[in-house]
Amino acid sequence: MMITFDGLDEAIVNGFPKDESYVIVYDRGQIIDILVEEEGMSYEDADEFASFNIDCLYAGEFTPIIHTEYEGEGYE
């Protein structure tokens, strides 16, 4: 079993084996870019959509991982 998000294949950055399948890793910035470019959302709407519909999704042990670059201050 492998879970992917429809229309977001360009945001896949990696995958790693788990049991006899894979867990897919998506880049959140690329997800936002796709939502803006393909769906015509504003950046703010795409960010809000991703926050409520993608980031918090849990679909079992093969739920995709959403990778986010940390951009805050004080990170070392």
C-alpha positions as CSV (number, residue, x, y, z in Angstrom):
1,M,0.0,0.0,0.0
2,M,1.3,3.4,-0.9
3,I,-0.6,6.7,-0.3
4,T,-0.2,9.6,-2.7
5,F,-2.0,13.0,-3.1
6,D,-3.8,13.5,-6.4
7,G,-2.3,16.2,-8.5
8,L,0.8,16.7,-6.3
9,D,3.3,14.4,-7.9
10,E,5.6,17.2,-8.7
11,A,6.0,17.9,-5.0
12,I,7.3,14.4,-4.2
13,V,10.9,14.7,-3.1
14,N,11.5,11.2,-1.7
15,G,10.1,8.0,-0.5
16,F,11.3,5.3,1.8
17,P,10.5,1.6,2.1
18,K,8.2,0.4,4.8
19,D,7.2,-3.2,4.9
20,E,6.5,-4.1,1.3
21,S,5.6,-0.6,0.2
22,Y,6.7,3.0,0.5
23,V,6.0,6.2,2.5
24,I,6.1,9.2,0.2
25,V,7.7,12.5,1.2
26,Y,6.3,15.7,-0.1
27,D,7.8,19.2,0.0
28,R,5.3,21.6,1.5
29,G,6.6,24.6,-0.5
30,Q,6.2,22.8,-3.7
31,I,2.6,21.8,-2.7
32,I,1.8,25.5,-2.1
33,D,3.3,26.4,-5.5
34,I,1.2,23.7,-7.2
35,L,-2.0,24.9,-5.5
36,V,-1.2,28.5,-6.5
37,E,-0.3,27.7,-10.1
38,E,-2.6,24.8,-10.9
39,E,-5.7,25.7,-8.8
40,G,-5.5,29.5,-9.0
41,M,-5.3,30.0,-5.2
42,S,-3.6,32.9,-3.6
43,Y,-0.6,32.0,-1.5
44,E,-2.5,32.6,1.7
45,D,-5.4,30.4,0.5
46,A,-3.1,27.7,-0.6
47,D,-1.3,27.8,2.8
48,E,-4.6,27.6,4.7
49,F,-5.8,24.8,2.5
50,A,-2.6,22.8,3.0
51,S,-2.8,23.4,6.8
52,F,-6.3,22.1,7.1
53,N,-6.4,19.4,4.4
54,I,-2.9,18.1,3.9
55,D,-0.6,18.8,6.9
56,C,-2.9,17.2,9.5
57,L,-4.1,14.3,7.4
58,Y,-3.6,10.9,9.0
59,A,-4.4,7.9,6.8
60,G,-2.7,5.1,8.7
61,E,0.9,3.9,8.8
62,F,1.5,4.9,5.2
63,T,0.4,8.5,5.5
64,P,2.8,10.7,3.4
65,I,5.3,12.9,5.2
66,I,5.2,16.6,4.6
67,H,8.7,18.1,4.7
68,T,8.9,21.8,5.6
69,E,12.0,24.0,5.6
70,Y,12.3,25.8,8.9
71,E,12.6,29.5,8.3
72,G,12.3,30.9,11.8
73,E,14.9,32.7,13.9
74,G,17.2,31.1,16.4
75,Y,17.5,27.7,14.6
76,E,20.9,26.2,14.8
